Amino acid sequence: MATDEAAESLDDVVRLHGVRLAVVGDVSRHVSGSTALRDFVHETNHGGHIWFLADFGALDEKLRTTR
């Protein structure tokens, strides 16, 4: 599945249920080994519903600055 299709499918599920999704933790090792995952993380992080964040401090900051 192309990264844009994966992001769109995940976004559809999140919007359908009216929630946000945060993946909290260091995914840098996985991202550095996969161009597709790197693109997926980059694409989803620019949306308003799905985020990959390094730690809970980053999650707190994201929630404070996002409506």
Buried (B, 14 or more C-beta within 10 A) or exposed (E): EEBEEBBBEBBEEBBEEEEBBBEBEEBEEEBEEBEEBBBBBEBBBEBEBBBBBEEEEBBEEBEEEEE
